Amino acid sequence: MNQGPNGGGNGQNGASDYDPFDALDYPCRFEIKAMGRSGNRFSAMVQNIVTRHIGEEDLLNSQVRPSRHGNYESITCIIRASNKAQIRAIYADLADCQEVLMTL
């Protein structure tokens, strides 16, 4: 079962309710990675989603990498995160975007 960025389980069957975002000291540097098909301004779209929640000054860096055959690309956005609600909101908006195939 893929738990994604939400962390631990639901408390059933011995799984804990551990939230990895609670372990961070805010504000902090945080990396968000999204993958999708190449083209159609994928990386710009991901950056727009991310900066909608943080502001352009808190986008510290971004890096785009194509897949081996050029069909897909990943973008890593390094941000200054203020709190876990902000990180969760970014992941939620990325999950709602059809062009985003996967996030880390």
Number of C-alpha atoms within 10 A of each C-alpha: 3 6 8 11 16 13 14 14 14 11 10 8 7 8 10 12 12 14 13 12 16 10 9 13 12 14 12 12 15 16 16 18 18 23 23 21 18 17 11 9 9 21 25 11 14 26 17 13 17 25 16 13 15 17 12 13 9 16 18 13 11 15 11 15 14 15 14 8 7 11 11 16 19 23 21 20 22 18 24 20 21 16 15 18 11 14 21 14 15 20 22 12 15 21 15 10 13 8 17 19 14 13 17 11
